[in-house]
């Protein structure tokens, strides 16, 4: 099965034009069967939030939950927690509503561009995996050292041996802080694909903070989506379920590209949430 969705549900204005003021997530779930929950990256979410989001979505809806930023080294220390053990305990507890309703697709551990392929990094990966034992956990790198010609087969074998799901990326090739697209599944059950766009200039940080607004400013054209259609056809022989997240959000292109891609693949999701009628619908 191929599941297609977006990173977050709040920034896709075209989905909500002319509809009432109900929950954006409830409306979003009328368009897509999965979502990447990115608010969990910035703060471990209260259980009440997870319970609310589980209630607002259909039985078949699934969440790709992004790991808290201190778990993946995006921040120093474990604030607001005192210890790393407390941090992981809180994160696991936050997932319970999604686990109980079978709406947790996977936990996404996206590591930063400075997380290089070295012994200390492998040790931390093993610790994180141990702390998330029993959960479907996805691994995404941002440093090219993991996928050099020499290290690529070793990295993929490590992921298979340690039960990591591979997050296969489409992103600009902008030096050591980006990785190539590696079309190999490491789990026979699930594979994640994240389409970040190909904005090379936006991907690089000029040092003035503007990259946050333009990094994912990109619209995939038909030829590029056709390329990914062919890629996914190859991956379906390696992994049962393919999850595709469009993360090209900066210019509002993700929702349109995702819908275009669903049409190209000839997919009709039959168990989405009921959608509100547009103000001008008949």
TORDO-328367 format. One line per 10 residues: number of its first residue (from 1); their letters; for each residue y, x, z of N, C-alpha, C. Coordinates in pm, 1 decimal. Each point is the difference from the previous one (the first is absolute). Example, Ala and Ser with C-alpha at 12.3 -4.5 7.8 and 13.67 -1.06 7.14 Angstrom:
BEGIN
1> as> -569.0:1319.0:780.0:119.0:-89.0:0.0:120.0:90.0:0.0 ~ 105.0:-35.0:-72.0:119.0:82.0:6.0:109.0:-77.0:73.0
END
This chain:
BEGIN
1> xxxxxxxxxx> -119.8:84.7:0.0:119.8:-84.7:0.0:124.6:88.1:0.0 ~ 100.6:-42.2:-70.1:126.6:72.3:-5.5:106.9:-84.3:68.4 ~ 60.9:56.9:102.3:104.2:-69.0:75.6:132.6:69.5:-26.6 ~ 101.3:-77.5:-36.8:129.6:57.5:-36.8:109.2:-59.0:88.7 ~ 87.0:87.2:51.2:108.8:-46.5:85.0:112.4:101.4:5.8 ~ 88.1:-17.4:99.0:121.8:79.7:8.9:10.3:69.2:135.8 ~ 86.6:100.0:5.8:31.4:66.0:126.3:107.8:-81.9:70.4 ~ -37.9:-68.0:107.9:93.1:-87.0:70.9:21.5:-131.3:-71.5 ~ 54.6:-96.0:69.5:25.7:-130.6:-62.6:147.7:-40.2:6.7 ~ 85.2:82.1:60.1:137.3:-42.8:21.8:96.9:30.3:-111.7
11> xxxxxxxxxx> -31.7:98.3:-86.1:100.0:51.4:-94.8:-19.5:-46.8:-143.5 ~ -70.7:-108.5:-18.5:-34.0:-42.6:-136.0:68.0:-134.4:-28.4 ~ 128.3:6.7:-26.0:82.4:-120.8:-8.1:-46.2:-96.8:-107.5 ~ -57.5:49.2:-107.7:-40.5:-89.6:-108.5:-108.9:-96.9:44.1 ~ -71.4:32.7:105.9:-105.6:-89.3:48.5:56.7:-120.0:75.0 ~ 123.2:12.8:49.1:51.9:-100.0:92.7:119.9:-77.3:-53.6 ~ 34.3:21.6:-126.1:115.7:-68.7:-57.2:-23.8:-150.8:-6.5 ~ 91.9:-73.6:59.3:-4.7:-145.2:-10.9:-101.2:-70.0:88.5 ~ -67.7:73.2:88.3:-95.1:-66.3:89.0:64.9:-20.9:135.9 ~ -66.1:-76.8:84.7:53.4:-31.9:132.4:1.1:120.5:91.6
21> xxxxxxxxxx> 28.8:-24.7:126.8:22.4:109.5:93.3:-123.4:27.0:85.3 ~ -117.1:-31.5:-50.8:-121.1:28.4:75.0:-22.6:150.8:3.2 ~ -100.5:41.4:73.2:-33.0:141.6:10.9:-17.7:64.2:-136.7 ~ 63.0:115.3:-19.0:-17.9:72.1:-125.9:-145.4:40.5:-19.5 ~ -67.7:35.7:108.4:-140.2:39.7:-12.8:-84.3:-116.1:-49.3 ~ 24.4:-119.4:52.8:-76.3:-117.0:-43.3:21.8:-26.3:-148.9 ~ 123.2:19.0:-46.3:28.7:-18.2:-142.3:-62.4:113.6:-82.0 ~ 11.4:121.3:51.1:-59.5:115.2:-67.3:-149.9:-21.8:-23.4 ~ -67.3:-54.3:101.3:-144.9:-20.4:-7.5:-39.2:-104.4:-103.2 ~ 97.7:-68.7:-57.7:-26.4:-89.6:-111.3:-1.6:72.7:-133.3
31> xxxxxxxxxx> 39.6:127.4:1.3:5.5:80.1:-122.6:-106.8:108.9:-3.9 ~ -28.9:60.0:116.9:-89.1:116.0:4.7:-100.1:-12.4:115.1 ~ -118.8:59.3:-14.4:-104.2:-12.3:103.0:2.1:110.1:105.5 ~ 81.4:105.0:-21.7:8.9:110.2:95.5:144.5:43.9:13.9 ~ 27.6:72.8:109.6:131.5:60.3:18.8:-17.8:128.6:80.0 ~ 86.5:95.2:-26.7:6.0:119.0:83.7:100.4:-25.7:111.4 ~ -46.8:6.2:122.9:85.8:-22.9:116.4:65.4:132.5:37.1 ~ 128.3:15.5:-34.4:66.4:127.8:22.8:82.8:4.0:127.8 ~ 26.2:-114.0:61.5:75.4:0.9:125.5:-76.9:72.2:110.3 ~ -132.4:5.4:-12.7:-82.7:69.9:98.6:18.4:151.4:-7.1
41> xxxxxxxxxx> 58.1:49.3:-108.7:29.9:142.5:-11.3:117.2:38.1:89.9 ~ 97.8:-89.4:10.7:121.5:28.4:75.4:-13.6:-31.5:148.0 ~ -89.6:-91.7:34.5:-24.5:-33.6:140.0:-136.7:-66.7:11.2 ~ -73.2:34.3:105.0:-125.0:-70.6:25.7:35.4:-144.6:31.3 ~ -56.7:-92.3:-75.9:42.7:-138.7:6.2:-55.7:-73.2:123.1 ~ 82.8:-85.4:59.6:-50.9:-84.4:109.4:-113.8:-88.6:-49.9 ~ -94.0:-28.3:86.2:-113.4:-83.7:-38.8:47.7:-136.3:-47.6 ~ 108.5:-51.8:58.3:49.5:-132.2:-40.4:41.3:-1.6:-147.1 ~ 51.4:112.1:-50.5:36.7:7.1:-141.9:-123.7:-9.1:-87.7 ~ -103.0:77.0:35.9:-124.2:-2.6:-77.4:-62.9:-139.4:3.2
51> xxxxxxxxxx> 5.3:-65.7:114.7:-54.2:-136.0:11.3:76.8:-94.9:-91.2 ~ 132.1:13.6:-1.8:84.0:-85.7:-84.3:-32.0:20.8:-147.6 ~ -11.2:126.0:-42.2:-26.6:29.4:-140.7:-139.9:-46.1:-41.4 ~ -93.3:8.0:91.5:-134.7:-49.8:-29.5:2.2:-152.0:-18.4 ~ 79.1:-69.9:81.9:9.3:-147.4:-9.7:65.9:-43.1:-130.1 ~ 94.1:79.1:-49.0:80.8:-40.5:-114.9:-68.5:25.8:-134.8 ~ -119.0:54.7:2.0:-66.4:38.2:-124.9:-136.1:-67.9:-12.1 ~ -48.5:-17.5:-122.4:-129.7:-65.7:-21.3:-116.0:81.0:58.3 ~ -112.4:-65.1:13.9:-118.1:63.4:58.0:-38.1:126.0:-75.9 ~ 14.0:-1.5:-130.7:-43.5:112.5:-83.2:103.9:111.7:-11.6
61> xxxxxxxxxx> 118.8:-19.0:55.6:108.0:97.9:-13.9:-33.4:126.3:79.3 ~ 42.5:117.0:-50.8:-31.0:126.5:64.9:126.4:87.8:12.2 ~ 1.4:78.8:109.4:109.5:91.9:27.9:-47.2:144.4:-8.4 ~ 76.9:81.7:-70.8:-15.1:145.5:5.0:105.7:47.8:99.4 ~ -43.2:41.5:118.2:92.9:31.5:108.6:30.4:149.4:0.0 ~ 125.8:33.7:-14.9:39.8:140.4:-4.0:4.9:56.4:142.2 ~ -60.8:116.4:19.0:-6.5:62.5:131.3:139.4:37.4:49.8 ~ 16.9:-7.3:131.9:127.2:36.0:63.1:36.2:144.5:-32.7 ~ 128.3:24.5:-24.4:46.6:128.1:-52.7:-32.9:120.4:88.1 ~ -8.8:-17.3:130.0:-35.3:112.6:86.2:-148.0:35.6:-11.7
71> xxxxxxxxxx> -81.0:-93.6:-44.5:-142.2:26.4:-20.5:-22.3:91.0:-119.7 ~ 92.1:-2.7:-94.1:-15.8:77.5:-123.0:99.1:116.2:-10.0 ~ 68.6:30.5:109.8:85.7:117.9:2.6:134.1:-15.2:-65.9 ~ 45.1:-122.2:-23.1:132.2:-20.3:-57.4:110.2:17.3:104.7 ~ -36.1:-3.0:126.1:96.4:26.2:106.0:-64.1:94.4:101.5 ~ 84.0:75.0:69.2:-49.5:87.8:104.5:-22.4:-79.2:128.1 ~ -108.0:31.1:68.0:-28.8:-71.3:123.3:-58.8:-136.8:-26.3 ~ -11.6:-79.3:106.2:-68.9:-128.4:-8.5:87.3:-116.5:46.1 ~ 130.6:21.6:8.9:92.0:-103.8:47.3:-22.2:-129.3:-78.1 ~ 8.2:-114.4:70.7:39.8:-20.4:139.2:-114.2:15.6:101.2
81> xxxxxxxxxx> -111.2:58.2:-40.4:-114.7:14.4:88.3:3.0:135.8:68.0 ~ -63.4:7.1:116.8:-2.1:124.8:75.7:-100.7:99.2:-56.2 ~ -112.1:-51.1:-48.1:-106.7:88.2:-48.3:-55.5:-52.8:-132.2 ~ -72.0:85.8:-69.4:-63.0:-42.8:-124.1:-108.9:-103.3:26.7 ~ -67.5:11.4:114.6:-103.6:-97.6:34.8:60.1:-139.0:17.7 ~ 114.7:-6.3:66.6:67.9:-128.8:19.3:43.8:-58.1:-134.4 ~ 46.4:85.3:-88.0:44.1:-44.5:-132.6:-115.6:-63.1:-77.9 ~ -113.3:68.9:-5.0:-113.3:-53.4:-75.4:-56.0:-126.6:65.6 ~ 0.4:-4.2:132.4:-46.8:-120.6:69.1:85.5:-120.1:-39.7 ~ 131.8:20.3:-1.8:91.5:-109.7:-34.7:-18.5:-41.6:-145.4
91> xxxxxxxxxx> -17.0:96.5:-89.3:-17.3:-33.7:-141.3:-128.8:-78.8:-21.1 ~ -108.7:44.1:59.6:-127.2:-72.7:-15.1:11.4:-141.2:56.6 ~ 65.5:-13.7:113.4:16.1:-132.3:60.9:79.9:-93.4:-90.7 ~ 99.1:55.4:-70.8:84.1:-82.7:-87.3:-78.3:-59.4:-115.5 ~ -111.7:62.0:-36.6:-79.2:-45.7:-114.3:-94.7:-114.7:33.4 ~ -18.1:-28.1:127.6:-103.3:-96.3:40.3:12.9:-136.7:-67.9 ~ 120.3:-57.5:-9.9:8.8:-130.9:-67.6:-48.3:3.9:-144.8 ~ 25.5:110.3:-70.3:-44.8:10.6:-138.8:-150.4:24.4:-7.5 ~ -51.1:75.6:94.9:-144.7:24.1:2.7:-73.9:-128.9:31.9 ~ 49.3:-73.9:98.1:-66.4:-123.2:41.6:0.8:-106.0:-109.2
101> xxxxxxxxxx> 102.7:-1.3:-83.1:8.2:-97.5:-109.6:-53.3:57.6:-131.7 ~ -53.3:121.6:5.2:-56.1:68.6:-117.1:104.8:20.1:-109.3 ~ 122.4:23.8:41.3:108.2:18.2:-96.1:45.4:145.7:-12.3 ~ -66.3:90.1:71.7:32.3:141.3:-13.2:-80.2:58.3:-114.7 ~ 69.2:36.2:-107.2:-67.8:63.7:-113.1:-27.5:145.9:31.2 ~ 101.3:69.4:53.9:-12.2:142.0:28.9:124.9:48.3:72.2 ~ -12.5:115.9:64.4:113.5:69.0:59.9:35.4:116.5:-91.1 ~ 125.2:7.4:-40.8:45.5:104.3:-92.1:65.7:114.0:77.5 ~ -59.3:116.6:-7.3:58.2:120.5:59.0:59.9:84.2:-111.4 ~ 130.6:-12.3:-16.3:71.4:76.9:-102.1:66.9:118.8:67.9
111> xxxxxxxxxx> -40.8:119.9:-38.1:53.4:120.2:62.6:118.3:53.7:-79.4 ~ 91.1:70.6:66.4:126.1:40.7:-62.4:-13.6:120.5:-91.7 ~ 105.5:30.7:-76.5:-4.9:110.2:-95.9:-19.5:137.2:64.6 ~ 28.3:13.3:128.5:-16.8:129.2:67.5:-137.8:13.1:67.6 ~ -86.4:-100.1:-17.1:-134.8:4.3:58.0:-90.3:75.3:-97.3 ~ -6.9:131.2:18.0:-69.8:86.0:-94.4:-149.6:8.0:29.5 ~ -72.1:46.0:-98.6:-143.5:18.8:12.8:-27.4:128.7:78.8 ~ -25.2:-14.6:128.2:-31.3:114.1:86.3:-83.8:-49.5:117.7 ~ -50.8:92.4:77.5:-94.8:-31.4:107.1:56.0:-100.7:100.1 ~ 125.1:19.8:42.3:59.8:-89.2:98.8:9.8:-143.3:-52.9
121> xxxxxxxxxx> 28.4:-13.2:-128.6:10.0:-133.5:-60.2:-135.6:-69.2:-1.7 ~ -104.6:74.0:-35.3:-134.5:-57.5:-0.7:-40.4:-43.6:140.8 ~ 36.3:77.4:98.7:-30.4:-36.2:138.6:69.9:-129.6:39.0 ~ 125.3:-14.9:-42.6:73.0:-123.2:31.7:-59.8:-119.8:-75.1 ~ -40.0:20.0:-123.1:-64.4:-107.4:-75.1:-125.8:-48.2:73.1 ~ -76.7:92.4:50.7:-122.5:-37.2:71.8:33.0:-74.9:128.5 ~ 106.3:41.5:66.8:40.3:-70.1:122.3:45.1:-142.6:-31.4 ~ 82.4:-15.4:-102.7:46.7:-133.2:-38.7:-117.7:-89.6:-36.0 ~ -91.6:51.4:-77.0:-116.7:-78.7:-41.1:-83.7:-40.5:120.4 ~ -13.3:89.3:95.4:-73.6:-31.9:122.0:69.1:-111.5:78.2
131> xxxxxxxxxx> 132.1:5.2:7.3:76.1:-101.7:72.8:-6.7:-136.8:-68.9 ~ -22.9:0.7:-129.5:-8.1:-125.0:-76.0:-144.2:-31.9:-39.7 ~ -92.0:53.0:75.5:-142.2:-16.3:-29.5:-38.2:-147.6:-8.6 ~ -80.0:-31.0:-101.1:-44.2:-137.7:-18.3:90.9:-82.6:-88.6 ~ 115.8:55.7:-37.4:94.8:-70.9:-86.2:-3.1:61.1:-139.9 ~ 25.2:-79.6:-102.5:13.8:56.3:-135.7:133.1:73.0:-9.5 ~ -4.2:130.3:-19.8:121.5:81.9:4.8:19.2:73.3:-132.4 ~ 123.0:-7.0:-51.1:35.0:58.3:-128.7:81.7:127.0:21.9 ~ -24.4:97.7:-85.5:70.6:127.3:10.4:82.7:23.9:-125.5 ~ 129.7:26.4:21.9:89.2:34.6:-111.1:75.9:126.9:33.7
141> xxxxxxxxxx> -8.8:95.4:-89.3:72.7:125.0:15.7:128.6:-3.1:-80.7 ~ 94.8:85.4:38.7:122.0:20.1:-77.1:23.4:147.9:-31.8 ~ -88.5:87.8:50.5:17.5:142.2:-30.3:-105.4:43.9:-100.5 ~ 45.8:66.6:-103.9:-84.5:32.3:-114.1:-115.4:94.6:33.2 ~ 9.4:70.5:112.0:-102.1:98.9:35.3:-138.7:-60.9:17.4 ~ -5.9:-129.7:30.2:-130.1:-65.2:18.0:-72.8:-19.3:-133.1 ~ 74.7:3.2:-109.7:-59.6:-29.5:-130.0:24.5:109.9:-102.7 ~ 7.7:124.5:46.8:-0.4:110.6:-96.0:-137.9:4.2:-66.2 ~ -10.0:76.8:-106.4:-128.0:8.1:-70.7:-112.7:44.3:93.4 ~ 31.6:91.6:90.5:-101.4:49.9:92.2:-34.1:-100.9:108.7
151> xxxxxxxxxx> 103.2:-68.6:53.0:-20.6:-84.4:117.8:-38.7:-143.0:-32.9 ~ 25.5:-46.6:-120.1:-26.5:-140.7:-32.3:-143.3:-42.6:32.0 ~ -104.0:68.7:-49.6:-136.3:-44.8:32.1:-31.1:7.4:149.1 ~ 58.3:97.7:69.2:-23.2:12.6:144.2:68.2:-112.9:76.0 ~ 121.1:-34.9:-40.9:72.0:-110.4:64.0:-74.3:-131.5:-18.3 ~ -43.6:-27.2:-121.9:-71.4:-124.5:-27.3:-132.5:-5.6:75.7 ~ -70.1:111.9:7.7:-126.0:2.5:74.0:23.9:-20.5:148.9 ~ 106.5:59.3:52.2:37.3:-21.5:140.6:24.3:-147.5:27.0 ~ 72.5:-65.7:-89.6:30.1:-142.1:17.3:-127.5:-83.5:-1.8 ~ -92.9:34.7:-86.8:-128.5:-71.9:-4.9:-80.1:23.3:127.6
161> xxxxxxxxxx> -6.1:124.6:42.8:-78.8:34.0:118.6:55.8:-63.1:126.3 ~ 133.8:-12.4:6.2:65.8:-50.2:121.2:33.3:-149.9:-8.9 ~ -46.5:-66.3:-106.9:18.4:-145.5:-16.4:145.9:-42.1:-13.0 ~ 75.7:75.7:-77.8:136.7:-39.5:-33.5:-1.4:-72.5:-134.9 ~ 74.8:-108.1:-8.0:24.5:-67.5:-127.2:112.5:75.2:-71.1 ~ -13.8:18.9:-128.2:98.9:75.7:-76.3:116.0:-89.6:-43.7 ~ 120.9:42.5:31.0:119.2:-63.7:-54.3:40.5:78.0:-125.2 ~ -26.7:-58.9:-114.3:30.8:63.3:-128.8:142.7:-37.3:-38.8 ~ 80.1:100.4:-30.9:143.1:-24.8:-20.0:44.9:21.4:-143.3 ~ 98.1:-78.1:-38.3:77.2:25.9:-121.4:141.0:30.0:48.5
171> xxxxxxxxxx> 43.5:124.7:-16.5:131.2:39.8:49.3:54.9:112.3:-87.6 ~ 131.2:27.6:8.4:58.1:107.0:-80.3:-62.6:134.0:36.0 ~ -15.9:84.8:-97.2:-47.6:135.3:24.4:122.8:88.2:21.1 ~ 34.9:15.8:127.7:127.0:62.4:36.1:-21.7:116.6:95.9 ~ -91.5:87.8:-33.6:-21.9:117.5:83.0:-102.7:-23.2:108.6 ~ 4.3:84.2:102.8:-103.7:-1.0:103.3:-1.2:-128.0:82.2 ~ 111.4:-74.3:0.5:7.5:-122.8:78.2:-48.1:-121.8:-73.8 ~ -89.0:18.8:-95.2:-59.1:-112.5:-71.9:-141.8:38.3:-39.4 ~ -83.5:-100.5:-22.1:-138.9:27.1:-35.4:-32.9:-61.7:-135.5 ~ -97.7:56.3:-68.5:-41.7:-57.4:-128.0:-83.4:-126.1:21.7
181> xxxxxxxxxx> -16.3:-76.1:-105.1:-89.7:-115.1:4.4:-143.4:50.2:-12.3 ~ -78.1:-22.3:103.2:-139.2:46.4:4.1:-90.1:-122.2:-1.6 ~ -58.7:-28.0:-115.0:-76.3:-123.0:-19.0:-144.5:15.6:48.7 ~ -13.5:9.4:130.8:-133.2:7.6:59.0:-1.9:-75.0:132.3 ~ -90.6:-96.1:9.3:-16.4:-74.4:124.2:-80.4:83.5:98.9 ~ 29.6:-15.9:128.2:-76.8:68.6:103.3:-77.5:-98.7:86.9 ~ 15.0:-127.5:-28.8:-69.0:-105.1:74.4:-52.3:-102.2:-101.1 ~ -125.5:-36.5:10.0:-57.5:-92.8:-97.7:44.9:-143.7:22.5 ~ 57.6:-27.0:116.4:43.0:-135.9:29.3:142.9:-29.5:-39.6 ~ 91.8:95.6:30.4:142.4:-25.6:-20.3:70.7:124.6:-52.4
191> xxxxxxxxxx> 99.3:-25.0:-85.9:91.1:104.5:-45.7:140.0:-60.1:-6.1 ~ 98.8:78.8:42.0:139.1:-43.1:-5.3:73.3:76.2:-109.5 ~ 81.6:-72.5:-76.5:88.4:61.1:-99.4:143.0:-36.9:36.7 ~ 86.5:98.5:8.2:140.7:-25.4:30.4:85.4:52.7:-114.7 ~ 76.0:-89.0:-58.5:83.4:31.5:-116.1:144.3:16.7:46.6 ~ 42.9:124.5:11.6:130.8:31.2:56.4:109.9:9.6:-105.7 ~ -35.4:-10.3:-125.9:97.5:21.9:-105.8:0.5:145.9:-42.0 ~ 83.8:32.1:-99.6:2.4:135.4:-55.2:142.2:55.5:-9.5 ~ 79.7:-31.9:99.2:139.4:42.9:3.8:7.8:141.6:59.0 ~ -8.2:99.2:-86.8:-5.7:139.9:45.4:124.0:37.2:79.8
201> xxxxxxxxxx> 118.2:-33.9:-50.8:124.6:38.6:67.4:13.5:-71.5:134.4 ~ -41.4:-124.0:6.2:7.3:-72.6:125.9:-99.4:51.0:102.6 ~ -110.6:53.9:-46.7:-104.4:47.1:90.5:45.7:122.1:79.5 ~ 80.9:83.4:-63.6:50.8:118.2:68.2:114.5:-38.1:93.3 ~ 2.7:59.8:117.3:104.5:-28.2:98.2:116.4:96.2:-22.2 ~ 117.3:-51.6:-43.6:114.2:88.3:-23.7:67.0:47.5:128.2 ~ -44.5:-53.4:114.0:55.6:43.3:127.2:108.8:-88.9:55.0 ~ 39.9:-101.9:-74.5:107.0:-88.7:47.8:-51.7:-137.1:42.3 ~ -132.5:-17.0:0.8:-59.7:-125.0:47.1:-10.3:-109.4:-104.0 ~ 56.2:20.2:-120.3:1.2:-105.9:-100.8:-138.3:-26.5:-58.7
211> xxxxxxxxxx> -94.5:93.3:18.0:-132.6:-16.3:-58.3:-68.2:-126.5:50.5 ~ 32.4:-42.9:120.7:-64.3:-119.0:56.1:29.8:-124.6:-83.3 ~ 114.9:-0.7:-65.5:38.8:-116.1:-79.8:-55.2:5.0:-142.1 ~ -32.6:119.3:-49.8:-35.9:11.7:-141.1:-139.8:54.2:-25.7 ~ -69.6:45.1:105.2:-131.4:61.9:-21.3:-93.3:-91.7:-77.8 ~ -1.3:-128.1:31.8:-92.5:-93.6:-62.8:69.8:-87.8:-103.4 ~ 108.0:53.3:-58.1:73.3:-72.0:-104.0:-66.8:29.1:-134.1 ~ -85.3:-93.1:-41.9:-75.9:23.1:-123.0:-65.5:-130.8:-42.7 ~ -5.2:-20.6:-131.5:-69.2:-116.7:-55.7:-105.6:49.3:-97.9 ~ -124.9:-33.2:27.9:-108.9:41.1:-88.5:7.3:-78.0:-131.0
221> xxxxxxxxxx> -20.1:70.3:-110.9:-1.9:-67.8:-128.5:-143.5:-40.8:-35.6 ~ -13.4:-69.0:-110.1:-130.0:-55.1:-38.4:-102.3:110.4:-24.4 ~ 41.9:107.5:-61.8:-92.2:108.9:-28.8:-52.0:63.7:128.4 ~ 87.9:16.8:98.9:-40.5:59.1:127.2:-95.2:-91.2:76.6 ~ 24.5:-129.2:-3.9:-90.5:-94.4:64.9:-134.0:-6.0:-73.0 ~ 2.7:13.2:-131.6:-125.1:5.3:-76.9:-82.5:121.0:41.2 ~ 67.3:110.6:21.9:-66.8:121.3:48.3:-69.1:-26.7:133.8 ~ 67.9:-73.4:87.3:-59.6:-29.5:130.7:-110.2:-104.9:-8.9 ~ 10.2:-87.5:-95.8:-109.9:-93.7:-23.2:-127.3:76.1:-34.4 ~ 12.1:99.5:-85.4:-114.9:82.1:-37.9:-50.7:82.3:118.6
231> xxxxxxxxxx> 93.0:50.5:81.9:-39.7:76.2:118.5:-81.3:-85.3:96.7 ~ 44.3:-122.1:19.4:-68.4:-88.1:93.5:-138.0:-39.0:-52.2 ~ -10.3:-17.0:-128.3:-131.2:-30.0:-58.4:-99.4:111.9:28.6 ~ 46.8:123.5:1.8:-86.0:113.0:34.9:-37.3:-3.0:147.7 ~ 95.9:-34.8:83.7:-22.8:3.5:143.9:-91.0:-111.5:48.8 ~ -5.5:-110.7:-71.7:-85.1:-111.0:44.0:-148.3:36.3:-1.3 ~ -36.1:104.9:-72.9:-139.3:45.7:3.1:-27.0:89.7:120.4 ~ 106.8:40.2:68.3:-14.0:88.7:115.5:18.7:-71.8:132.6 ~ 74.8:-109.2:-1.0:36.4:-68.3:123.6:1.8:-150.7:-23.8 ~ -55.2:-76.1:93.1:-15.4:-145.2:-17.7:133.5:-71.5:-8.5
241> xxxxxxxxxx> 89.6:27.9:94.4:129.3:-68.5:6.7:113.2:99.7:-20.3 ~ 91.4:-34.3:-90.3:115.5:83.6:-29.4:125.6:-73.6:47.1 ~ 77.0:64.4:86.1:124.9:-56.0:49.8:116.3:74.1:-66.7 ~ 89.4:-73.9:-63.5:110.5:60.5:-74.3:131.8:-45.4:62.3 ~ 79.9:96.4:44.7:130.1:-29.3:60.1:111.2:57.3:-87.8 ~ 90.7:-86.7:-43.8:118.7:45.1:-71.5:108.5:31.1:103.1 ~ 43.1:125.5:1.4:98.7:46.2:97.8:131.9:39.4:-66.6 ~ 19.8:-39.9:-124.9:124.2:29.6:-71.6:104.6:-107.0:33.5 ~ 45.5:4.0:125.3:80.2:-109.3:55.1:150.5:17.1:-11.8 ~ 48.1:122.4:-22.7:144.1:25.3:15.5:87.2:-88.2:-87.6
251> xxxxxxxxxx> -47.1:-32.2:-120.0:79.7:-82.3:-90.1:-52.6:-141.0:-16.1 ~ -92.5:-39.7:85.3:-56.2:-134.9:-9.0:-99.6:-16.9:-113.0 ~ -61.4:109.1:-44.1:-91.2:-6.3:-114.5:-146.0:-26.2:38.9 ~ -33.7:19.3:125.9:-141.4:-3.6:40.0:-64.0:-135.7:-27.0 ~ 66.5:-107.9:38.2:-59.7:-132.7:-15.3:-24.1:-33.1:-147.3 ~ 97.0:30.1:-84.2:-15.1:-28.6:-143.0:-112.8:83.5:-60.3 ~ -5.0:128.4:34.1:-106.4:85.7:-51.7:-137.0:-46.0:47.7 ~ -9.5:-40.8:126.1:-128.5:-45.1:53.2:-47.7:-126.4:-70.3 ~ 90.3:-92.9:-24.8:-37.5:-122.6:-70.5:-39.3:30.3:-144.6 ~ 73.5:91.0:-61.3:-33.5:41.7:-135.6:-140.1:60.9:-3.9
261> xxxxxxxxxx> -31.1:79.9:100.2:-129.3:67.8:5.5:-113.6:-100.1:24.4 ~ 24.0:-97.9:84.5:-100.4:-104.9:23.5:-32.1:-71.0:-130.9 ~ 102.6:-31.3:-77.5:-20.5:-66.2:-129.2:-74.8:90.2:-97.8 ~ 32.4:128.5:-0.1:-67.1:93.1:-90.3:-148.7:11.5:31.5 ~ -34.1:-10.7:128.0:-139.6:9.9:41.5:-73.2:-134.2:-9.5 ~ 74.3:-105.7:-30.5:-60.9:-132.3:-12.9:-51.0:-55.9:130.9 ~ 67.4:32.3:110.5:-43.6:-44.8:132.6:68.9:-131.2:35.8 ~ -76.4:-91.4:57.1:55.2:-123.5:56.5:-49.6:-12.5:143.4 ~ 89.5:18.2:94.6:-36.8:-14.3:140.7:2.1:-148.6:35.1 ~ -112.6:-51.0:48.5:-13.5:-144.7:19.6:24.4:-44.0:143.5
271> xxxxxxxxxx> 13.5:94.3:92.8:12.7:-37.9:141.2:129.3:50.6:61.4 ~ 108.1:-1.4:-77.4:130.0:37.6:52.2:58.8:-113.6:82.4 ~ 107.0:29.6:72.6:67.1:-102.9:79.0:72.4:-97.6:-92.1 ~ 17.2:-127.4:43.7:79.7:-93.6:-79.6:144.2:52.2:-9.2 ~ 57.2:-10.2:-118.0:137.1:47.2:-19.8:97.3:-114.7:1.8 ~ 119.6:26.4:57.6:105.4:-99.9:-2.7:52.7:-16.0:-141.7 ~ 41.8:-118.0:-31.4:59.3:-23.1:-131.1:137.8:62.6:-6.4 ~ 28.5:63.0:-112.1:133.6:50.5:-24.5:98.3:-117.1:-1.5 ~ 122.4:26.6:42.6:102.4:-103.5:7.4:15.0:-75.0:-131.7 ~ -18.2:69.5:-113.2:23.2:-61.8:-129.0:-130.4:-34.3:-73.0
281> xx> -114.0:8.0:72.7:-126.2:-36.6:-62.0:-9.7:-149.9:-16.8 ~ -75.8:-41.8:-97.2:-19.1:-143.8:-21.6:-99.9:-55.1:102.0
END
